């Protein structure tokens, strides 16, 4: 669907992106994750043709001409882009005219988009009366007016209620089934795990890892066993597990977690009441994220 070749972008001599290359297949949800200031939003704006890269090439399946590409792209920015003094219908009409819609075609798409995002009964209300979740959904409706086959979603669930968040998740699944390709960024790593087929991790303007979610988990993350009990772990445990002691127990990382669990069971076999917790933890994308980018807080 989309290929990026050596994309670089700087702002006032500060590098936002450095030789970013990616290939995004058709009809999937592709996740882009990274710390604050990693370059996610800048990359999304370049793909959406809002800003230009300093160097590199963006190749769209539908063609390279910018005007042709824009007709097939939907872009949902991180910051809600609506005129709050106008009604939901008026906002949709404004964006529809930008896409070249008019007359009955425009009216039909406005009504369809309102229905699609669950706001059919709110069309005549001013946006300033909407909740955060309703604004987010309307923002998505604006991006769907041109029936895009490539949708860019930059942090679409920030500051919304659980019901709207779930509604957006279902909408994404429906779009995928209809053949739409989605590029999705989020600070919520569990969203990426739930929604995305492929993932790219970006940090300091560079892609540091990419691939299918299953491949990344297999490559970087080891299963772990958590143990909480009254006994100290013998030194022999270091021969088959990487042990990290926490305030409430031990994390034992190993490629053979069942063997580790058996050893723990044997250790407590003579006093089972001394073992309060023994749990197998499967690897998660969050573990890979912190392993590759670090735990330190970042500011934009």
C-alpha positions in Angstrom: 0.0 0.0 0.0 2.8 2.4 0.9 6.6 2.4 0.8 8.8 4.9 2.5 12.4 5.2 1.4 15.0 7.1 3.5 12.6 9.8 4.7 14.4 12.6 6.7 13.0 15.8 8.1 14.5 18.6 10.3 13.0 21.6 12.1 15.5 24.4 12.8 18.5 22.0 12.6 16.8 19.5 14.9 16.4 16.1 13.3 12.8 14.8 13.6 13.2 11.9 11.2 16.4 10.2 10.0 16.4 7.9 7.0 13.1 6.2 7.8 12.2 3.3 5.5 9.0 1.2 5.8 6.8 -0.9 3.8 3.1 -1.1 4.7 1.0 -3.9 3.2 -2.6 -3.5 2.0 -5.7 -4.1 4.1 -4.0 -4.3 7.6 -3.8 -2.1 10.6 -0.2 -1.1 11.0 0.9 0.2 14.4 3.5 2.9 14.9 4.8 3.3 18.5 7.5 5.4 20.1 8.2 7.7 23.1 7.2 11.4 23.1 9.1 13.3 20.5 10.1 10.2 18.6 8.8 11.5 15.2 5.5 9.7 14.9 3.3 12.7 14.2 5.9 14.2 11.8 5.9 11.0 9.8 2.1 10.8 9.7 2.0 14.4 8.3 4.5 13.6 5.6 2.5 10.5 4.6 -0.7 12.6 4.6 1.0 15.2 2.3 0.6 17.9 4.9 4.3 18.6 5.1 7.2 17.7 2.8 10.2 15.5 3.7 13.6 17.1 3.3 14.7 14.0 1.5 13.5 10.6 0.6 10.6 9.2 -1.2 7.0 8.3 -0.3 5.5 5.8 -2.8 1.8 5.2 -2.8 0.2 2.3 -4.5 -2.5 4.5 -6.1 0.1 6.7 -7.8 2.7 9.4 -7.0 0.8 12.6 -8.0 -0.1 14.5 -4.8 -3.7 15.5 -5.8 -4.5 11.9 -6.8 -3.1 10.6 -3.5 -5.1 13.0 -1.4 -8.4 11.7 -2.8 -7.7 8.3 -1.3 -6.3 9.3 2.1 -8.1 10.0 5.3 -6.2 11.8 8.1 -7.2 12.0 11.7 -4.7 14.3 13.5 -3.7 14.0 17.2 -5.4 17.3 18.0 -9.1 17.4 17.3 -9.7 19.5 14.1 -13.3 20.8 14.4 -15.0 24.2 14.5 -16.8 24.0 17.8 -19.1 26.9 17.2 -20.7 25.0 14.3 -22.9 21.9 14.3 -21.7 18.4 13.5 -23.4 18.6 10.1 -21.8 21.9 9.2 -18.3 20.6 10.1 -18.9 17.6 7.9 -20.1 19.7 5.1 -17.0 21.9 5.3 -14.7 18.9 5.0 -16.8 17.3 2.4 -16.5 20.4 0.2 -12.7 20.2 0.6 -12.9 16.7 -0.9 -14.9 18.1 -3.8 -18.3 16.8 -2.7 -21.4 18.9 -3.3 -25.2 18.7 -3.7 -26.9 15.4 -3.1 -23.6 13.5 -3.0 -22.4 15.8 -0.1 -25.7 15.4 1.8 -25.6 11.7 1.4 -22.0 11.4 2.7 -22.7 13.7 5.6 -25.6 11.5 6.7 -23.7 8.3 6.1 -20.7 9.5 8.2 -22.9 10.6 11.1 -24.4 7.2 11.1 -21.1 5.5 10.8 -19.7 7.2 13.9 -22.9 6.9 15.9 -23.9 10.5 15.9 -27.0 10.5 13.7 -29.1 12.1 16.4 -26.5 14.8 17.2 -26.1 16.3 13.7 -27.8 19.6 14.5 -26.0 20.1 17.8 -23.0 22.5 18.1 -19.7 20.7 18.6 -18.9 22.7 21.7 -21.7 20.7 23.5 -20.1 17.4 22.7 -18.1 15.2 25.0 -14.5 14.4 24.2 -15.5 11.0 22.8 -18.1 12.5 20.5 -15.6 15.0 19.2 -13.2 12.2 18.4 -15.8 10.2 16.6 -16.9 13.2 14.6 -13.3 13.9 13.7 -13.1 10.4 12.4 -16.3 10.9 10.4 -14.8 13.9 8.7 -11.8 11.8 7.6 -14.1 9.1 6.1 -16.2 11.4 3.9 -14.0 10.6 0.8 -14.2 6.8 1.4 -10.4 6.5 1.9 -8.5 3.3 1.1 -5.7 4.5 3.4 -6.5 5.9 6.8 -4.0 7.7 9.1 -5.1 7.7 12.8 -2.8 9.7 15.1 -3.6 9.0 18.8 -7.4 8.7 18.1 -8.4 7.6 21.6 -6.7 10.2 23.7 -9.0 11.6 26.4 -12.1 9.7 25.5 -14.6 7.6 27.5 -14.4 3.7 27.4 -17.6 3.5 25.2 -16.2 5.7 22.5 -12.9 3.9 22.6 -14.6 0.6 22.1 -16.7 2.1 19.3 -13.6 3.2 17.5 -12.0 -0.2 17.9 -15.1 -1.8 16.2 -15.0 0.8 13.5 -11.3 0.0 12.8 -12.2 -3.7 12.4 -15.0 -2.9 10.0 -12.8 -0.7 7.9 -10.2 -3.4 7.6 -12.8 -5.9 6.5 -13.9 -3.4 3.9 -10.4 -3.3 2.5 -9.1 -0.1 4.1 -5.4 0.1 5.2 -4.9 1.8 8.5 -1.7 3.4 10.0 -2.3 3.8 13.7 -0.2 5.5 16.4 -0.9 5.3 20.1 0.8 5.7 23.5 -1.4 2.9 24.7 0.6 -0.2 23.8 -2.3 -2.6 24.6 -4.2 -0.9 21.8 -1.5 -1.7 19.3 -1.4 -5.3 20.5 -5.2 -5.6 20.2 -5.7 -3.8 16.8 -2.5 -4.1 14.7 -1.1 -6.8 12.5 2.3 -5.3 11.9 4.3 -2.9 14.1 7.1 -0.4 13.8 9.0 1.1 16.8 10.4 4.6 16.2 12.8 6.4 18.5 14.9 9.6 18.0 13.5 9.8 14.5 14.7 6.3 13.5 12.9 3.0 12.9 14.6 0.7 15.4 12.5 -2.4 14.8 9.6 -3.5 12.5 7.7 -6.6 11.6 4.6 -8.6 12.5 3.7 -8.6 16.2 4.3 -12.3 16.5 7.7 -12.1 15.0 8.7 -9.2 17.3 7.5 -11.0 20.4 9.4 -14.2 19.3 12.6 -12.2 18.5 12.9 -9.9 21.6 10.7 -11.1 24.5 11.3 -14.1 26.7 8.5 -15.7 28.8 8.8 -15.1 32.5 7.8 -16.7 35.7 6.9 -14.7 38.7 7.5 -16.2 42.2 6.4 -14.8 45.5 7.2 -16.8 48.6 9.1 -17.0 51.9 12.1 -18.8 50.5 15.3 -17.4 48.9 16.0 -18.7 45.4 19.1 -20.9 45.4 22.2 -19.8 43.3 21.6 -22.8 41.1 18.5 -21.0 39.6 20.9 -18.6 37.8 22.0 -21.4 35.6 18.6 -21.7 33.8 17.0 -18.3 34.4 17.8 -14.6 34.4 16.6 -13.5 37.8 15.3 -10.0 38.7 14.4 -9.4 42.3 11.5 -7.0 43.0 10.0 -5.8 46.3 7.3 -8.4 46.3 9.0 -11.3 44.6 11.2 -12.6 41.7 10.9 -12.4 37.9 12.7 -15.3 36.3 13.2 -14.9 32.5 13.9 -18.0 30.6 13.3 -19.8 27.2 12.1 -22.8 29.2 9.5 -21.3 31.6 7.9 -24.7 32.4 11.2 -26.0 33.6 11.6 -23.0 35.8 8.1 -23.5 37.3 8.9 -27.2 38.0 12.1 -26.1 39.8 10.1 -23.6 41.9 7.5 -26.3 42.7 10.3 -28.6 43.8 11.8 -25.9 46.0 8.5 -25.4 47.9 7.4 -29.1 47.8 8.2 -29.6 51.5 6.4 -26.4 52.5 3.7 -25.4 49.9 2.1 -22.9 52.2 5.2 -20.8 52.0 4.6 -20.2 48.3 2.0 -17.4 47.9 2.2 -16.9 44.1 3.6 -18.7 41.1 2.6 -17.3 37.7 3.6 -17.8 34.0 3.9 -14.4 32.3 3.7 -14.3 28.5 5.9 -11.8 26.6 4.2 -8.5 25.7 4.9 -5.7 23.2 5.4 -3.3 26.2 8.4 -5.4 27.3 10.0 -5.0 23.9 9.2 -1.3 23.9 10.9 -0.5 27.2 13.8 -2.8 26.3 14.5 -0.9 23.1 13.7 2.6 24.1 14.4 2.6 27.8 12.2 3.5 30.9 13.2 7.2 31.2 10.4 9.7 30.9 10.5 11.9 27.7 9.1 15.3 27.1 7.9 16.5 23.7 
